[in-house]
């Protein structure tokens, strides 16, 4: 886990030229509502004017949109979960053949059965896919900047003009800042999805250079160095844990006294490992 994950203060640059514009009464209503929601998740923030010198990756509010910005790469990342979910729903997946669906041992059309904790929300791409599968999600993100961006994506999604889409997010998705292992997720959520960040190989890095948005994300989050320990912690809490890994990655090592068994479901570039109690 990147050290940034231990921070709780977030730098947000507002597209303005005067310090007066940073006052609460000068901010537009959407941004004010967002900042209130951010505070409700026990996160603090510092507002800055355009042009202020800041180190590392930070959030930017411009043209009524929130971005994650990396000045070193002059690249930004924004999220649109409503569009992502719409795309998945239009594809009409044969879900029983999908490796992720099978690895989580989901059931078609059974929302009560398909209650899943997403331990690493990240960009929310996998969460939107799981929603299209008919899952009820309780999502967690432990990096404050990633959570800040995800919170804005969530607020946009629940107020999306298409009520079918917005209602899915309202009814079947919740997001929290923190660690799933420390949260009270309730006894109904017996399945957990875990997608740690892996360090890219040189060949992967070269092939991904055109994917500037993902580079911004990786610069911020870094490699999850505690993935073995965190997987074990999740296995002690949930009867079934699904670990997402690159297809050629080595097997994660968990303690020998862990009672969970392992089954693998592979796709073209990704494999899903189900750890479950027999």
Secondary structure, 3 states (H helix, E strand, C coil): CCHHHHCCEEEEEECCCCHHHHCHHHCCHHHHHHHHHHHHCCCEEEEEECCCCCCCEEEEEECCEEEEEECCCCEEECCCHHHHHHHHHHHCCCHHHCHHHHHCCCCCCCCCCCEEEECCCCCCHHHHHHHHCCCEEEEEECCHHHHHHHHHHHHHHHCCCCHHHHHHHHHHEEEEECCHHHCCCCCCCCEEEECCCCCCCHHHHHHCCCCHHHHHHHHHHCCCCCHHHHHHHHHHHCCEEEEEEECCCCCCCCCCCCCEEEEEEECCCEEEEEEEEC
